[in-house]
């Protein structure tokens, strides 16, 4: 089976684009060469190359087809032109109806021929996020200047070039050569297939596999750190990025001047990571170590001493800049930064950060009363939460927002709970991030996210299927996680309404129009507030279903519970859903669910036939069969008990009450004919089933539960 090796060799490709580029190459190759591919290709990527290797069929045979030609009796010139177009003679024609028809047999095309046509098209259509042109009259665009194309099939070059016409200045042609390390092994060498390609690169100081480079970086730094009793601050993102910057990773340790060790560790880590791609180390007690790790791209003759010394000098300059911002910011109070926020636009339709701070302060106080926090502390934390956005340090390193606010707050004597809330109010930033757990921090974090959701929904800037520019899905998942993981019993609609009230004034100030008229008018502003709150709640419950699906939990049960009784108390909603899930997964529950669906189907069909829904007011004197009398006798006490248990939030007892219906329902369907010939009996039995449906629907909309 022929083996294809394709490598596109260029100047340095940005690290963030490499993995996606390899995926795009495999996708485009699969689309254009699907008939050839035996198995998914193996892809690789690095600082100067992307490529793939694939096992292919030697050739592809196309199916025969027929082409309809001119009408019978058409001029000879028309017929001759048709034959020339298809490279055929009159002997290949046959008459079908009023037309000549040409039968074209299938063709066998070699893989080499198909590849020579497909690969140039793939290269020219490559979807780089950013690209450039070079070479004078070239029409070629690539992320960086493309230097070589290695393309061999079973050791032989697949011949093609990238010219689209004779004037195209880009005459780069395919070959069988690639290059090793730019410094340690310069120059080209020839390869015949994947094995000697990999071996040849390693001999020339190139680790082809990105995962292997990342592994060498992690293991190398960990070993150097362990030798000094230190450990590496985990940073998988930085490992992946550095693996895209080097072809031959060589790990080294440098030293941080003691003069900078009093800087906050987050400042040092961010400075090293953002500016220099260095790895931070820490001592056994978790404190910052006066050491950092770097990854060189060469094995230097002096063991990396000169490289390390140079990087230490660069880091001193970077940390000196950080020291300047740290000292400058601490010369004024955190609160003194607030006036600057009045000129910082949060969003064109939602006013400034200063206006937002006022809203957060009010909302955090309201939430604090619901979660057992000190309202004054919550309001103070909310007031100061965004102040560090105007600081020099956060202006230089936006990643430190909240973190610096905490340090500055502690330095000026704010309560620890207030300072911690300033740092924690952005969390959780992602699925693996911890949620705030202290009441004041919870108050500010929820205020921040609820204001964000309420504001953007109010002005019609909701997420779409293709985009979420304001990270509203992340904000919604943050609200859900904070509520769930802290077990908070919160009336979300009331809190959203509270968030909407000051928004009405701010939106009117910014837009020059009343709140109700922004984007979609709903009449009075109060009505618009209510509608927006329900929209946001729907968005939250939809995100909850997504989260449950990701956890492997039955999200259909949550949908069913919401269908019965929309609930803005997520803790109560999930408790009720858990009770319903346990019930439907039991033997009795599964049987009763099947009976419910049978009853619902009968009612749906008969209600459509009769043109109206059946009410639940069945008449006892028309219950003729013993089984329907037994069902009615079980239904009424069960319905009463279910209503009381749901009201008391004793959902398990409500399920127990519903389980008592299993036996009489089974007997009813086993012995009773619902569509009795007597019209009055039929109607009464349908009303009895409607009563059963209504009783179960009070617990959950069981029609939405997957059997």
Buried (B, 14 or more C-beta within 10 A) or exposed (E): EBBBBBBBBBBEBBBEBBBBBBEBBBEBBBEBBEBBBEEEBBBBBBBBBBBBBBBBBEBBEEEEEEBEBBEEEEEEEEBEEBBEEEEBEEEBBEEEEEBBBBEBEEEEBBBBEBBBEBBBEBBBEBEBEEEEBBBEEBBBBBBBBBBBBBBBBBBEBBEBBBBEEEEBEBEBEBBBBBBBBBEBBEEBBBBBBBEBBBEBBBEBBBBBBBEEBBBBBBEBBBEBBEEEEBBBBEBEEBBBBBBBBBBBBBBBBBEBEEEBBEBBBBBBBBBBBBBBBBBBBBBEEEEBBBBBBBBBBBBBEEEBEEBBEEBBEBBEEBBEEBBEBBEEBBEEBBBEBBEBBEEEEBBEBBBBBBBBBBBBBBBBBBBBEBBEBBBEBBBBBBBBBBBBBBBBBBBBBEEBBBBBBBBBBBEBEBBEBBBBBBBBBBBBEEEEEEBBEBBBBBBBBBBBBBBBBBBBBBBEBBBEEEEBEBBBBBBBBBBBBBBBEBEBEBEBBEBBBBBBBBBBBBBBEBBEEBBBBBBEEBEEBBEBBBBBBBBBBEBBBBBBBBBBEEEEBBBBBBBBBBBBBEBBBBBBBBBBBBBBBBBBEBEBBBBBBBBBBBBBEBBEEBBEEEEEEBEBEBEEEBBEBEBBBBBBEBBEEBBEBBBEBBEEEBBEBBBBBBBBBBBBBBBBBEEBEBEBEEEEBBBBBBBBBBBBBEBBBBBBBBBBBEE
